[in-house]
Amino acid sequence: MAGSHTSVVRKSHKGRSTGPSKLPLWQTLGPGLITGAADDDPSGIATYAQAGAQYGFGLGWTLVLAYPLMVAIQAICARIGRTTGRGIAGNLRQHYPAWVLSVIVGLLFAANVLNIGADLGAMAQSLRLLVTVPIWLGVLLFGSITVGGQVFLTHTRYVAVLKWLTLSLLAYFGTLATVRIPWGSLIRGLVWPAVSFDQGFWLIVVAIFGTTISPYLFFWQAGQEVEDTKSQSSRQPLLQQPKQANRALARIRLDTLVGMGFSNLVSLAIMVTSAVTLHARGHPAIETAAQAAAALRPVAGDSAFVLFALGIMGTGLLSVPVLAGSAGYALGEALRWPVGFSRAPSQAKAFYASIALATLLGALGNLLRINPMKALVWAAVLNGIVSVPVMAMVMLVAARKSIMGKFRISMRLKVTGWIATAVMAVASAFFLYSSL
């Protein structure tokens, strides 16, 4: 944790540390599962639905390609947090120039606020599809729920709630079960890249990579690994307790593989559902997640429509706290505040205030009727600007012996991580060129 302040840490699960071999899978999963599920936020749902509606199964290969890149960069971030006992911003603050951290944190906070606003708007619109309520009421309702959970629940209870919220994404498998899948076309789309020279095609490709590999996920998963070492008395940073390394790193590996796999399967389910229904029926004009849900109703029936809309609200309740929390981690560590949900609000006032502020600013964007699509575009632009330098800094931190000691990342992780960074550099450059 950042800062020299002392505080009472809310403890839980006291006793000896156990690894994946000693616990059931559900108890082993944690930061990786939550991070992966939060990746499928309402804004991401809109991207995957748009990809399926416009290009059918032709972009399935992007999710296959993205999976190992997601796993590598998220596992590296988790490893940094578990090894050093500090998040991404905390390590950057100690080892790199202050201006680098200030620029990165400022852009991350702005992008997260825009993304929170778009997600709250999508959740409110989805609620309105099911119940006749004003959009502003839905925004305030969901914003209040997400902030209240972060402030008033203990760390272990809060993490348990987020883990159970990941199950809301099963709604998209339920939606998929309502349609008939042409398996030959789907498999071909997964293994044989369909390439077009149309600018719109590549914008969607870039958007898919941008929403699957996002900077806020890096800060969140690293921060959650730090939280676990604070809230569980048996765990210590690996630099202090290297004997815990085998189990800790095995857990991170399993957690990240499962979490990112779950994320990509959900993304694929959304893409396939849209391909089978909206693309096949000639409804390519999807801009928001709520529009995708509404468009499903006449072509796939009420069951698909209701499940899709409920899934948007469920994943929003998961992703908005992750967006706000990652902004709080980054800002707090950069400014040397006491940070973390393992601390009571009275011991980390600025941290919790920054989370509430990020959510409030996102909500105000909806109440002031800022165009949600423009907000999403600017969020994507800011993420594109910040993702590559963040990924490069993460790779440099993870490879430095002076920071990671003997737990520096392996050559395999180095290669995969730098490939992910290069892919995001190309994707971000193309997106920024096309957008600006």
Contacts in CASP RR format, 6 or more apart in sequence:
PFRMAT RR
TARGET T0000
AUTHOR 0000-0000-0000
METHOD contacts of the structure
MODEL  1
MAGSHTSVVRKSHKGRSTGPSKLPLWQTLGPGLITGAADDDPSGIATYAQ
AGAQYGFGLGWTLVLAYPLMVAIQAICARIGRTTGRGIAGNLRQHYPAWV
LSVIVGLLFAANVLNIGADLGAMAQSLRLLVTVPIWLGVLLFGSITVGGQ
VFLTHTRYVAVLKWLTLSLLAYFGTLATVRIPWGSLIRGLVWPAVSFDQG
FWLIVVAIFGTTISPYLFFWQAGQEVEDTKSQSSRQPLLQQPKQANRALA
RIRLDTLVGMGFSNLVSLAIMVTSAVTLHARGHPAIETAAQAAAALRPVA
GDSAFVLFALGIMGTGLLSVPVLAGSAGYALGEALRWPVGFSRAPSQAKA
FYASIALATLLGALGNLLRINPMKALVWAAVLNGIVSVPVMAMVMLVAAR
KSIMGKFRISMRLKVTGWIATAVMAVASAFFLYSSL
1 85 0 8 1.000
1 86 0 8 1.000
1 226 0 8 1.000
1 230 0 8 1.000
1 338 0 8 1.000
1 339 0 8 1.000
1 340 0 8 1.000
1 343 0 8 1.000
2 86 0 8 1.000
2 89 0 8 1.000
2 90 0 8 1.000
2 93 0 8 1.000
2 332 0 8 1.000
2 333 0 8 1.000
2 334 0 8 1.000
2 335 0 8 1.000
2 336 0 8 1.000
2 337 0 8 1.000
2 338 0 8 1.000
2 339 0 8 1.000
3 336 0 8 1.000
3 337 0 8 1.000
3 338 0 8 1.000
4 336 0 8 1.000
5 337 0 8 1.000
5 338 0 8 1.000
5 347 0 8 1.000
7 338 0 8 1.000
7 343 0 8 1.000
7 344 0 8 1.000
7 347 0 8 1.000
7 348 0 8 1.000
8 343 0 8 1.000
8 344 0 8 1.000
8 347 0 8 1.000
9 230 0 8 1.000
9 231 0 8 1.000
9 342 0 8 1.000
9 343 0 8 1.000
10 154 0 8 1.000
10 155 0 8 1.000
10 156 0 8 1.000
10 231 0 8 1.000
10 342 0 8 1.000
10 343 0 8 1.000
10 344 0 8 1.000
11 231 0 8 1.000
11 232 0 8 1.000
11 233 0 8 1.000
12 154 0 8 1.000
12 155 0 8 1.000
12 156 0 8 1.000
12 231 0 8 1.000
12 232 0 8 1.000
13 156 0 8 1.000
13 231 0 8 1.000
13 232 0 8 1.000
13 234 0 8 1.000
14 232 0 8 1.000
14 233 0 8 1.000
14 234 0 8 1.000
15 233 0 8 1.000
15 234 0 8 1.000
16 234 0 8 1.000
17 232 0 8 1.000
17 234 0 8 1.000
17 235 0 8 1.000
17 244 0 8 1.000
17 247 0 8 1.000
17 248 0 8 1.000
18 247 0 8 1.000
19 28 0 8 1.000
19 247 0 8 1.000
19 248 0 8 1.000
19 250 0 8 1.000
19 251 0 8 1.000
20 28 0 8 1.000
20 247 0 8 1.000
20 250 0 8 1.000
20 251 0 8 1.000
20 254 0 8 1.000
21 247 0 8 1.000
21 250 0 8 1.000
25 258 0 8 1.000
26 163 0 8 1.000
28 251 0 8 1.000
28 254 0 8 1.000
28 255 0 8 1.000
29 163 0 8 1.000
29 254 0 8 1.000
29 255 0 8 1.000
29 258 0 8 1.000
29 259 0 8 1.000
30 159 0 8 1.000
30 163 0 8 1.000
30 224 0 8 1.000
30 255 0 8 1.000
31 78 0 8 1.000
31 220 0 8 1.000
31 221 0 8 1.000
31 223 0 8 1.000
31 224 0 8 1.000
31 225 0 8 1.000
31 228 0 8 1.000
31 255 0 8 1.000
32 74 0 8 1.000
32 78 0 8 1.000
32 221 0 8 1.000
32 224 0 8 1.000
32 252 0 8 1.000
32 255 0 8 1.000
32 256 0 8 1.000
32 258 0 8 1.000
32 259 0 8 1.000
32 260 0 8 1.000
33 163 0 8 1.000
33 166 0 8 1.000
33 255 0 8 1.000
33 258 0 8 1.000
33 259 0 8 1.000
33 262 0 8 1.000
34 159 0 8 1.000
34 162 0 8 1.000
34 163 0 8 1.000
34 166 0 8 1.000
34 220 0 8 1.000
34 224 0 8 1.000
34 318 0 8 1.000
34 322 0 8 1.000
35 74 0 8 1.000
35 217 0 8 1.000
35 220 0 8 1.000
35 221 0 8 1.000
35 224 0 8 1.000
35 259 0 8 1.000
35 322 0 8 1.000
36 74 0 8 1.000
36 217 0 8 1.000
36 259 0 8 1.000
36 260 0 8 1.000
36 261 0 8 1.000
36 262 0 8 1.000
36 263 0 8 1.000
37 165 0 8 1.000
37 166 0 8 1.000
37 169 0 8 1.000
37 259 0 8 1.000
37 262 0 8 1.000
37 263 0 8 1.000
37 266 0 8 1.000
37 315 0 8 1.000
37 318 0 8 1.000
37 319 0 8 1.000
38 217 0 8 1.000
38 220 0 8 1.000
38 315 0 8 1.000
38 318 0 8 1.000
38 319 0 8 1.000
38 322 0 8 1.000
38 323 0 8 1.000
39 70 0 8 1.000
39 211 0 8 1.000
39 212 0 8 1.000
39 214 0 8 1.000
39 217 0 8 1.000
39 260 0 8 1.000
39 263 0 8 1.000
39 267 0 8 1.000
39 319 0 8 1.000
40 48 0 8 1.000
40 169 0 8 1.000
40 263 0 8 1.000
40 266 0 8 1.000
40 267 0 8 1.000
40 270 0 8 1.000
40 315 0 8 1.000
40 319 0 8 1.000
41 115 0 8 1.000
41 119 0 8 1.000
41 315 0 8 1.000
41 316 0 8 1.000
41 318 0 8 1.000
41 319 0 8 1.000
41 320 0 8 1.000
41 323 0 8 1.000
42 118 0 8 1.000
42 119 0 8 1.000
42 121 0 8 1.000
42 122 0 8 1.000
42 123 0 8 1.000
42 126 0 8 1.000
42 288 0 8 1.000
42 289 0 8 1.000
42 312 0 8 1.000
42 315 0 8 1.000
42 316 0 8 1.000
42 319 0 8 1.000
43 115 0 8 1.000
43 118 0 8 1.000
43 119 0 8 1.000
43 122 0 8 1.000
43 211 0 8 1.000
43 289 0 8 1.000
43 376 0 8 1.000
43 379 0 8 1.000
44 211 0 8 1.000
44 267 0 8 1.000
44 289 0 8 1.000
45 122 0 8 1.000
45 270 0 8 1.000
45 289 0 8 1.000
45 292 0 8 1.000
45 312 0 8 1.000
45 315 0 8 1.000
46 122 0 8 1.000
46 286 0 8 1.000
46 287 0 8 1.000
46 288 0 8 1.000
46 289 0 8 1.000
46 291 0 8 1.000
46 292 0 8 1.000
46 376 0 8 1.000
47 204 0 8 1.000
47 207 0 8 1.000
47 208 0 8 1.000
47 211 0 8 1.000
48 208 0 8 1.000
48 211 0 8 1.000
48 267 0 8 1.000
48 268 0 8 1.000
48 270 0 8 1.000
48 271 0 8 1.000
48 274 0 8 1.000
49 270 0 8 1.000
49 271 0 8 1.000
49 273 0 8 1.000
49 274 0 8 1.000
49 278 0 8 1.000
49 286 0 8 1.000
49 289 0 8 1.000
49 292 0 8 1.000
50 204 0 8 1.000
50 207 0 8 1.000
50 274 0 8 1.000
50 286 0 8 1.000
50 287 0 8 1.000
50 292 0 8 1.000
51 59 0 8 1.000
51 60 0 8 1.000
51 62 0 8 1.000
51 204 0 8 1.000
51 207 0 8 1.000
51 208 0 8 1.000
51 271 0 8 1.000
51 274 0 8 1.000
52 58 0 8 1.000
52 59 0 8 1.000
52 271 0 8 1.000
52 272 0 8 1.000
52 274 0 8 1.000
52 275 0 8 1.000
52 278 0 8 1.000
52 279 0 8 1.000
53 274 0 8 1.000
53 275 0 8 1.000
53 278 0 8 1.000
53 279 0 8 1.000
53 283 0 8 1.000
53 284 0 8 1.000
53 285 0 8 1.000
53 286 0 8 1.000
53 292 0 8 1.000
53 295 0 8 1.000
54 204 0 8 1.000
54 279 0 8 1.000
54 284 0 8 1.000
54 286 0 8 1.000
55 194 0 8 1.000
55 201 0 8 1.000
55 204 0 8 1.000
55 275 0 8 1.000
55 279 0 8 1.000
56 271 0 8 1.000
56 274 0 8 1.000
56 275 0 8 1.000
56 279 0 8 1.000
57 185 0 8 1.000
57 186 0 8 1.000
57 188 0 8 1.000
57 189 0 8 1.000
57 190 0 8 1.000
57 271 0 8 1.000
57 272 0 8 1.000
57 275 0 8 1.000
58 189 0 8 1.000
58 194 0 8 1.000
58 275 0 8 1.000
59 189 0 8 1.000
59 194 0 8 1.000
59 204 0 8 1.000
59 205 0 8 1.000
59 208 0 8 1.000
59 271 0 8 1.000
60 189 0 8 1.000
60 190 0 8 1.000
60 268 0 8 1.000
60 271 0 8 1.000
61 189 0 8 1.000
61 190 0 8 1.000
61 191 0 8 1.000
61 192 0 8 1.000
61 193 0 8 1.000
61 194 0 8 1.000
62 205 0 8 1.000
62 208 0 8 1.000
62 209 0 8 1.000
63 190 0 8 1.000
63 208 0 8 1.000
63 212 0 8 1.000
63 264 0 8 1.000
63 267 0 8 1.000
63 268 0 8 1.000
63 271 0 8 1.000
64 190 0 8 1.000
64 191 0 8 1.000
66 208 0 8 1.000
66 209 0 8 1.000
66 212 0 8 1.000
66 213 0 8 1.000
66 264 0 8 1.000
67 260 0 8 1.000
67 261 0 8 1.000
67 264 0 8 1.000
68 416 0 8 1.000
69 213 0 8 1.000
69 416 0 8 1.000
69 417 0 8 1.000
69 419 0 8 1.000
69 420 0 8 1.000
69 423 0 8 1.000
70 212 0 8 1.000
70 213 0 8 1.000
70 260 0 8 1.000
70 263 0 8 1.000
70 264 0 8 1.000
70 420 0 8 1.000
71 256 0 8 1.000
71 257 0 8 1.000
71 260 0 8 1.000
71 261 0 8 1.000
72 413 0 8 1.000
72 416 0 8 1.000
72 417 0 8 1.000
72 419 0 8 1.000
72 420 0 8 1.000
73 213 0 8 1.000
73 218 0 8 1.000
73 391 0 8 1.000
73 394 0 8 1.000
73 417 0 8 1.000
73 420 0 8 1.000
73 421 0 8 1.000
74 217 0 8 1.000
74 218 0 8 1.000
74 221 0 8 1.000
74 256 0 8 1.000
74 260 0 8 1.000
75 252 0 8 1.000
75 253 0 8 1.000
75 256 0 8 1.000
75 413 0 8 1.000
76 394 0 8 1.000
76 395 0 8 1.000
76 398 0 8 1.000
76 409 0 8 1.000
76 413 0 8 1.000
76 417 0 8 1.000
77 88 0 8 1.000
77 217 0 8 1.000
77 218 0 8 1.000
77 219 0 8 1.000
77 221 0 8 1.000
77 222 0 8 1.000
77 394 0 8 1.000
78 221 0 8 1.000
78 222 0 8 1.000
78 224 0 8 1.000
78 225 0 8 1.000
78 252 0 8 1.000
78 255 0 8 1.000
78 256 0 8 1.000
79 249 0 8 1.000
79 252 0 8 1.000
79 398 0 8 1.000
79 404 0 8 1.000
79 407 0 8 1.000
79 409 0 8 1.000
80 86 0 8 1.000
80 87 0 8 1.000
80 88 0 8 1.000
80 91 0 8 1.000
80 222 0 8 1.000
80 394 0 8 1.000
80 397 0 8 1.000
80 398 0 8 1.000
80 404 0 8 1.000
81 87 0 8 1.000
81 88 0 8 1.000
81 91 0 8 1.000
81 222 0 8 1.000
81 223 0 8 1.000
81 225 0 8 1.000
81 226 0 8 1.000
81 237 0 8 1.000
82 225 0 8 1.000
82 226 0 8 1.000
82 228 0 8 1.000
82 229 0 8 1.000
82 237 0 8 1.000
82 238 0 8 1.000
82 248 0 8 1.000
82 249 0 8 1.000
82 252 0 8 1.000
83 237 0 8 1.000
83 238 0 8 1.000
83 239 0 8 1.000
83 404 0 8 1.000
83 405 0 8 1.000
83 407 0 8 1.000
84 91 0 8 1.000
84 237 0 8 1.000
84 239 0 8 1.000
84 403 0 8 1.000
84 404 0 8 1.000
85 225 0 8 1.000
85 226 0 8 1.000
85 229 0 8 1.000
85 237 0 8 1.000
85 239 0 8 1.000
86 94 0 8 1.000
86 226 0 8 1.000
86 333 0 8 1.000
87 219 0 8 1.000
87 222 0 8 1.000
87 223 0 8 1.000
87 225 0 8 1.000
87 226 0 8 1.000
87 329 0 8 1.000
87 333 0 8 1.000
88 218 0 8 1.000
88 219 0 8 1.000
88 222 0 8 1.000
88 223 0 8 1.000
88 329 0 8 1.000
88 330 0 8 1.000
88 333 0 8 1.000
88 390 0 8 1.000
88 393 0 8 1.000
88 394 0 8 1.000
88 397 0 8 1.000
89 101 0 8 1.000
89 104 0 8 1.000
89 105 0 8 1.000
89 219 0 8 1.000
89 329 0 8 1.000
89 330 0 8 1.000
89 331 0 8 1.000
89 332 0 8 1.000
89 333 0 8 1.000
89 334 0 8 1.000
90 333 0 8 1.000
90 334 0 8 1.000
91 397 0 8 1.000
91 403 0 8 1.000
92 100 0 8 1.000
92 101 0 8 1.000
92 104 0 8 1.000
92 334 0 8 1.000
92 393 0 8 1.000
92 397 0 8 1.000
93 101 0 8 1.000
93 333 0 8 1.000
93 334 0 8 1.000
93 336 0 8 1.000
95 397 0 8 1.000
95 400 0 8 1.000
95 402 0 8 1.000
95 403 0 8 1.000
96 393 0 8 1.000
100 389 0 8 1.000
100 393 0 8 1.000
101 334 0 8 1.000
102 334 0 8 1.000
104 330 0 8 1.000
104 386 0 8 1.000
104 389 0 8 1.000
104 390 0 8 1.000
104 393 0 8 1.000
105 330 0 8 1.000
105 331 0 8 1.000
105 334 0 8 1.000
106 331 0 8 1.000
107 382 0 8 1.000
107 385 0 8 1.000
107 386 0 8 1.000
108 215 0 8 1.000
108 216 0 8 1.000
108 219 0 8 1.000
108 326 0 8 1.000
108 327 0 8 1.000
108 330 0 8 1.000
108 382 0 8 1.000
108 386 0 8 1.000
108 390 0 8 1.000
109 327 0 8 1.000
109 330 0 8 1.000
109 331 0 8 1.000
109 358 0 8 1.000
110 382 0 8 1.000
111 215 0 8 1.000
111 216 0 8 1.000
111 378 0 8 1.000
111 379 0 8 1.000
111 382 0 8 1.000
111 383 0 8 1.000
111 386 0 8 1.000
112 216 0 8 1.000
112 323 0 8 1.000
112 324 0 8 1.000
112 326 0 8 1.000
112 327 0 8 1.000
112 358 0 8 1.000
112 379 0 8 1.000
113 327 0 8 1.000
113 358 0 8 1.000
113 361 0 8 1.000
113 362 0 8 1.000
114 362 0 8 1.000
114 375 0 8 1.000
114 376 0 8 1.000
114 378 0 8 1.000
114 379 0 8 1.000
114 382 0 8 1.000
115 216 0 8 1.000
115 323 0 8 1.000
115 375 0 8 1.000
115 376 0 8 1.000
115 379 0 8 1.000
115 383 0 8 1.000
116 320 0 8 1.000
116 323 0 8 1.000
116 324 0 8 1.000
116 358 0 8 1.000
116 359 0 8 1.000
116 361 0 8 1.000
116 362 0 8 1.000
116 363 0 8 1.000
117 139 0 8 1.000
117 362 0 8 1.000
117 363 0 8 1.000
117 365 0 8 1.000
117 366 0 8 1.000
117 372 0 8 1.000
117 375 0 8 1.000
118 372 0 8 1.000
118 375 0 8 1.000
118 376 0 8 1.000
118 379 0 8 1.000
119 316 0 8 1.000
119 319 0 8 1.000
119 320 0 8 1.000
119 323 0 8 1.000
120 138 0 8 1.000
120 139 0 8 1.000
120 142 0 8 1.000
120 143 0 8 1.000
120 320 0 8 1.000
120 359 0 8 1.000
120 362 0 8 1.000
120 363 0 8 1.000
120 366 0 8 1.000
121 135 0 8 1.000
121 139 0 8 1.000
121 366 0 8 1.000
121 372 0 8 1.000
122 288 0 8 1.000
122 289 0 8 1.000
122 290 0 8 1.000
122 312 0 8 1.000
122 316 0 8 1.000
122 372 0 8 1.000
123 138 0 8 1.000
123 139 0 8 1.000
123 142 0 8 1.000
123 312 0 8 1.000
123 313 0 8 1.000
123 314 0 8 1.000
123 316 0 8 1.000
123 317 0 8 1.000
123 320 0 8 1.000
124 135 0 8 1.000
124 136 0 8 1.000
124 137 0 8 1.000
124 138 0 8 1.000
124 139 0 8 1.000
124 141 0 8 1.000
124 142 0 8 1.000
124 366 0 8 1.000
125 135 0 8 1.000
125 288 0 8 1.000
125 289 0 8 1.000
125 290 0 8 1.000
126 289 0 8 1.000
126 290 0 8 1.000
126 293 0 8 1.000
126 309 0 8 1.000
126 310 0 8 1.000
126 311 0 8 1.000
126 312 0 8 1.000
126 313 0 8 1.000
127 133 0 8 1.000
127 138 0 8 1.000
127 141 0 8 1.000
127 142 0 8 1.000
127 309 0 8 1.000
127 313 0 8 1.000
128 134 0 8 1.000
128 135 0 8 1.000
128 138 0 8 1.000
128 290 0 8 1.000
129 290 0 8 1.000
129 293 0 8 1.000
129 294 0 8 1.000
129 305 0 8 1.000
129 309 0 8 1.000
130 306 0 8 1.000
130 309 0 8 1.000
130 310 0 8 1.000
135 366 0 8 1.000
136 366 0 8 1.000
136 367 0 8 1.000
139 363 0 8 1.000
139 366 0 8 1.000
139 367 0 8 1.000
140 363 0 8 1.000
142 313 0 8 1.000
142 316 0 8 1.000
142 317 0 8 1.000
142 320 0 8 1.000
143 320 0 8 1.000
143 359 0 8 1.000
143 363 0 8 1.000
145 317 0 8 1.000
146 317 0 8 1.000
146 320 0 8 1.000
146 321 0 8 1.000
146 324 0 8 1.000
146 359 0 8 1.000
147 324 0 8 1.000
147 355 0 8 1.000
147 356 0 8 1.000
147 359 0 8 1.000
149 158 0 8 1.000
149 161 0 8 1.000
149 321 0 8 1.000
150 158 0 8 1.000
150 321 0 8 1.000
150 324 0 8 1.000
150 325 0 8 1.000
150 341 0 8 1.000
150 352 0 8 1.000
150 355 0 8 1.000
151 345 0 8 1.000
151 352 0 8 1.000
151 355 0 8 1.000
151 356 0 8 1.000
153 161 0 8 1.000
155 227 0 8 1.000
155 231 0 8 1.000
155 340 0 8 1.000
155 341 0 8 1.000
155 342 0 8 1.000
156 231 0 8 1.000
158 341 0 8 1.000
159 224 0 8 1.000
159 227 0 8 1.000
159 341 0 8 1.000
162 318 0 8 1.000
162 321 0 8 1.000
162 322 0 8 1.000
165 314 0 8 1.000
165 315 0 8 1.000
165 317 0 8 1.000
165 318 0 8 1.000
166 262 0 8 1.000
166 318 0 8 1.000
168 310 0 8 1.000
168 311 0 8 1.000
168 313 0 8 1.000
168 314 0 8 1.000
168 315 0 8 1.000
168 317 0 8 1.000
168 318 0 8 1.000
169 262 0 8 1.000
169 266 0 8 1.000
169 311 0 8 1.000
169 314 0 8 1.000
169 315 0 8 1.000
171 307 0 8 1.000
171 308 0 8 1.000
171 310 0 8 1.000
171 311 0 8 1.000
171 314 0 8 1.000
172 266 0 8 1.000
172 269 0 8 1.000
172 270 0 8 1.000
172 273 0 8 1.000
172 307 0 8 1.000
172 308 0 8 1.000
172 311 0 8 1.000
173 265 0 8 1.000
173 266 0 8 1.000
173 269 0 8 1.000
174 307 0 8 1.000
175 269 0 8 1.000
175 270 0 8 1.000
175 273 0 8 1.000
175 296 0 8 1.000
175 300 0 8 1.000
175 303 0 8 1.000
175 304 0 8 1.000
175 307 0 8 1.000
175 308 0 8 1.000
176 269 0 8 1.000
176 272 0 8 1.000
176 273 0 8 1.000
178 300 0 8 1.000
178 301 0 8 1.000
178 303 0 8 1.000
178 304 0 8 1.000
178 307 0 8 1.000
179 272 0 8 1.000
179 273 0 8 1.000
179 276 0 8 1.000
179 277 0 8 1.000
179 300 0 8 1.000
179 304 0 8 1.000
180 276 0 8 1.000
181 272 0 8 1.000
181 276 0 8 1.000
182 276 0 8 1.000
186 272 0 8 1.000
195 201 0 8 1.000
196 202 0 8 1.000
199 434 0 8 1.000
202 430 0 8 1.000
202 434 0 8 1.000
203 430 0 8 1.000
203 431 0 8 1.000
203 434 0 8 1.000
205 427 0 8 1.000
206 427 0 8 1.000
206 428 0 8 1.000
206 430 0 8 1.000
206 431 0 8 1.000
206 434 0 8 1.000
207 380 0 8 1.000
207 431 0 8 1.000
209 423 0 8 1.000
209 424 0 8 1.000
209 427 0 8 1.000
210 380 0 8 1.000
210 383 0 8 1.000
210 384 0 8 1.000
210 387 0 8 1.000
210 424 0 8 1.000
210 427 0 8 1.000
210 428 0 8 1.000
210 431 0 8 1.000
211 380 0 8 1.000
212 263 0 8 1.000
212 264 0 8 1.000
212 267 0 8 1.000
213 387 0 8 1.000
213 391 0 8 1.000
213 420 0 8 1.000
213 424 0 8 1.000
214 383 0 8 1.000
214 387 0 8 1.000
215 383 0 8 1.000
215 386 0 8 1.000
215 387 0 8 1.000
215 390 0 8 1.000
216 322 0 8 1.000
216 323 0 8 1.000
216 326 0 8 1.000
216 327 0 8 1.000
217 322 0 8 1.000
217 326 0 8 1.000
218 326 0 8 1.000
218 390 0 8 1.000
218 391 0 8 1.000
218 394 0 8 1.000
219 326 0 8 1.000
219 327 0 8 1.000
219 329 0 8 1.000
219 330 0 8 1.000
220 322 0 8 1.000
220 325 0 8 1.000
220 326 0 8 1.000
220 329 0 8 1.000
221 256 0 8 1.000
222 329 0 8 1.000
223 329 0 8 1.000
223 340 0 8 1.000
225 252 0 8 1.000
226 340 0 8 1.000
227 340 0 8 1.000
227 341 0 8 1.000
227 342 0 8 1.000
228 235 0 8 1.000
229 235 0 8 1.000
229 236 0 8 1.000
229 237 0 8 1.000
230 340 0 8 1.000
230 342 0 8 1.000
230 343 0 8 1.000
231 342 0 8 1.000
235 241 0 8 1.000
235 244 0 8 1.000
235 248 0 8 1.000
236 244 0 8 1.000
238 244 0 8 1.000
238 245 0 8 1.000
238 248 0 8 1.000
238 407 0 8 1.000
239 404 0 8 1.000
239 405 0 8 1.000
239 407 0 8 1.000
242 406 0 8 1.000
242 407 0 8 1.000
245 407 0 8 1.000
249 407 0 8 1.000
270 292 0 8 1.000
273 296 0 8 1.000
273 300 0 8 1.000
273 304 0 8 1.000
273 308 0 8 1.000
274 286 0 8 1.000
274 292 0 8 1.000
277 283 0 8 1.000
277 295 0 8 1.000
277 296 0 8 1.000
277 299 0 8 1.000
277 300 0 8 1.000
277 304 0 8 1.000
278 284 0 8 1.000
278 286 0 8 1.000
278 292 0 8 1.000
278 295 0 8 1.000
278 296 0 8 1.000
278 299 0 8 1.000
281 299 0 8 1.000
283 295 0 8 1.000
283 299 0 8 1.000
286 292 0 8 1.000
286 295 0 8 1.000
287 373 0 8 1.000
288 372 0 8 1.000
288 373 0 8 1.000
289 312 0 8 1.000
290 309 0 8 1.000
290 312 0 8 1.000
292 308 0 8 1.000
293 305 0 8 1.000
293 308 0 8 1.000
293 309 0 8 1.000
293 312 0 8 1.000
294 305 0 8 1.000
296 304 0 8 1.000
296 305 0 8 1.000
296 308 0 8 1.000
297 304 0 8 1.000
297 305 0 8 1.000
320 359 0 8 1.000
323 358 0 8 1.000
324 355 0 8 1.000
324 356 0 8 1.000
324 358 0 8 1.000
324 359 0 8 1.000
325 355 0 8 1.000
325 358 0 8 1.000
327 354 0 8 1.000
327 355 0 8 1.000
327 358 0 8 1.000
328 339 0 8 1.000
328 351 0 8 1.000
328 354 0 8 1.000
328 355 0 8 1.000
328 358 0 8 1.000
329 339 0 8 1.000
329 340 0 8 1.000
331 337 0 8 1.000
331 354 0 8 1.000
332 339 0 8 1.000
332 350 0 8 1.000
332 351 0 8 1.000
332 354 0 8 1.000
333 339 0 8 1.000
335 350 0 8 1.000
337 348 0 8 1.000
337 350 0 8 1.000
337 351 0 8 1.000
338 347 0 8 1.000
338 348 0 8 1.000
338 350 0 8 1.000
338 351 0 8 1.000
339 348 0 8 1.000
339 351 0 8 1.000
340 348 0 8 1.000
340 351 0 8 1.000
343 351 0 8 1.000
345 352 0 8 1.000
365 375 0 8 1.000
366 372 0 8 1.000
377 435 0 8 1.000
380 431 0 8 1.000
380 435 0 8 1.000
381 431 0 8 1.000
381 432 0 8 1.000
381 435 0 8 1.000
381 436 0 8 1.000
384 424 0 8 1.000
384 428 0 8 1.000
384 431 0 8 1.000
384 432 0 8 1.000
385 428 0 8 1.000
385 432 0 8 1.000
387 424 0 8 1.000
387 428 0 8 1.000
388 421 0 8 1.000
388 424 0 8 1.000
388 425 0 8 1.000
388 428 0 8 1.000
391 417 0 8 1.000
391 420 0 8 1.000
391 421 0 8 1.000
391 424 0 8 1.000
392 421 0 8 1.000
395 414 0 8 1.000
395 417 0 8 1.000
395 418 0 8 1.000
395 421 0 8 1.000
397 403 0 8 1.000
397 404 0 8 1.000
398 404 0 8 1.000
398 408 0 8 1.000
398 409 0 8 1.000
398 413 0 8 1.000
399 408 0 8 1.000
399 409 0 8 1.000
399 414 0 8 1.000
400 408 0 8 1.000
401 408 0 8 1.000
END
